[in-house]
Amino acid sequence: MIKYILASGSPRRRELLEQAGISFEISQAQGEEISTKEAPADIVEELSYKKADEVAQRYLKKYEYDTVVIIGADTIVASGNEIMGKPKSAADAEAMLAKLQGDTHQVYTGVTLIILEKGKEKRGREIITFHEKTDVHMYPMTAEQIAAYVATGEPMDKAGAYAIQGKCAIYIRGISGDYNNVVGLPVARLMQVFFERQLI
């Protein structure tokens, strides 16, 4: 029997896993999101691993006779050389959106799977890490439009200060890549890994 654990409290990631038909538990990672890397792809892979590893420690002695698959994920927005996480304030959110509007930026999501076999910490622990990148093309936004969007509160817990599936959808010209990756989890790629590794 395989148990799936989502190491995230994100409602978007929860919904995407549910859409894929996965039955899972949530055990949110609590650690600070600090990366030692510089490249966006490396940052999201490292942070997704840290999240999955923190939760894996809680399950090493739990479910001894099951296979446990812990799913860690992290998403960031990159505009040129600038990395954008979640805004710290409304002013921060407005500044982020001012840089993104009318241009193309990249969204990276890193995913780490830690597979615990029958509770064996060393011999039975497998780690799979990957990332997806999506280009997002935005329409121009006026300062007034940006302020009105930020005032809704929606941007405050989103990387890059916007939700492609929310009120910001009216400013998205198009994307190149996986839409769900921008939402927060490249669920199709994840499922392909599950199929390949016979984890489903």
N, C-alpha and C positions, 0 to 999 in steps of 0.2 A: 504494500500500500504506500502511495506517495502522498505526502503532505506538502502543500505549497504555503509559503509564508511571504507576504508582501512587507518589506522593510520600509514602509512609507505610509504616512497618514494622508497622502494626497487623494482627494475624492476623484480627481480625473483618472489617476492610475487605477484606482479601485474599479471605476466604471469600465475602463478598457479591458481589464482582466475579466470582469463579469461578462462583458460582451463576447469574449473569446470562449466562454463556457467553462472557465476555470473556477473550481471551488477552493477557496483559500482563507487563511486567517491573516489578520493584520497585527504586526508587531513593529511599531514605529521606532526607527533609530533615533536616539536622543543626542548623539554627539554633535560637536560643532563642525560645520562644513568648511574645513580648511584644507586647501590643496597645496602641495609643494611643486606642482607642475605649472607650465606656462601656456602650452598649446591647448586650445579648447577641447580637442578630442581626448588629450591626456588628463585634463582636469576632470571631465565628467566620468571617465573610466575610474580614476583614482577615488573620487568621492562616492561613486556607486559601490565600489569595493568596500570602502570604509563603512558604509551603511549596512551592507550585507554581512560583513564580518562582525560588526557589533551585535547584530541580532543572532548570528550563528552561535556566538558564545553562550547565549541564553538557551540554546537548543541542543548543546552537545550531550547533555545527560537526559534530555527529554525525548520521548518517543523512541526509545532504544531499539525497537524492532521495526521501525519504519524508515523509509527514505524520506528525508526532509529537503526540500528545495527552497532556499531563501532567495528572494528576488530583491535586489537593491537597484535603485535608479536615481539618476541626477540629471537635471536639465539646465543648460545655460544658453544665453543668447550672445552672439558675437557680432559686433559691428566693426569691421576693419580689424584693428588690433585691440579693440576694447571689449572686455568681457563684462557682460551685464547679468547679474544675479537678480534677486528680489529687491525691489526698492526699499530704502530705509525710511522714506518719508514721501509725502505727496509731491514735494518739490523735486525730490530725486526721481520720482516716477515721471514727472513732466519733462525733466531733463533727458531721461532715457528716450522717451517717445519723440522728443524734438530731434534727436539724432537718428532715430529709425525711420521717421515719416519720409515718404517720397523716395525711398531708397530700397536696396536689397540687403538683407542681413542673413546670418546663418543661425540655426537652432541645432544644438548638439544635445543628444541624450545618451548617456552612458548607462549600460546595464551590466550588472554582475550577478551571476548565479553561483551560489555556494551550495553544493550538494553534499549532504551528510548521510552516509550509509550506515545504518544501524548504530548510530551514535559514536562511531569510531572517529576520533578527532584527527588522527594522522593518516592512516592507511585509507580510510573511507571518505576523505574530504577532497572534493574536486571543485575547481574554480574555473568558471567560464566568464570572460569579460569581452564586451564589444560595445560599439557606439554606432549611432546613425546621425547623419547630417542632412538637414533640409534647408533649402534656400527659401526665404520668404520675401515677397515683393510687396511693398506697402504703397498705397496712394499717399499723396501729400495730405497733411493735416495742419490746420491753422492753430495758432496758440489757443484760441477760444475752444476749438474742438478738442484739443488735448486736455485743457483744463476741465471741460465738461466730462470727458471720459474718466479722468482721474477722480473727479468728484463722486463718481458712482461707487468708488471703493474697490472695484473689480481688479485693478492692476496691482494692488498692494501685496498679494502673496504669489505673484507670478514672475518668473524670470523674464527680464526685458520689459516688465510693467505692462503686459497685455495678455489677453486670452483670445486666441484665434477662434475658439468655439463660443466665445461670449460676445459682448457688445462691441468689441473691436473688429468683429468680422466684416463690418461695413467699410473698413479701411484696408482690407487685404486684397491686393490686386491679383495675387496668385501665388502658388508655391511650386517648387521643383523638389520632389522627394516625397517622403512619407508624411501625410497630414497628422497621423496619430503621434508621430515623433515630436511634433510641435506642441501637441496637447500634453505630452509628458511621458509617453511610453511607446516605443516602436513595437507594438504588440504582434504584428505579422512576422517580423524578424525573430522575436522572442519565441513564437509558436514554431517557427521553422527549426530553431535550436532544440526545442522540446521534441519535435518529431525525429530529428536526426539522432538525438541522444536517447530516444525511446523513454522520454520522461513524461509521456502523456498516454 
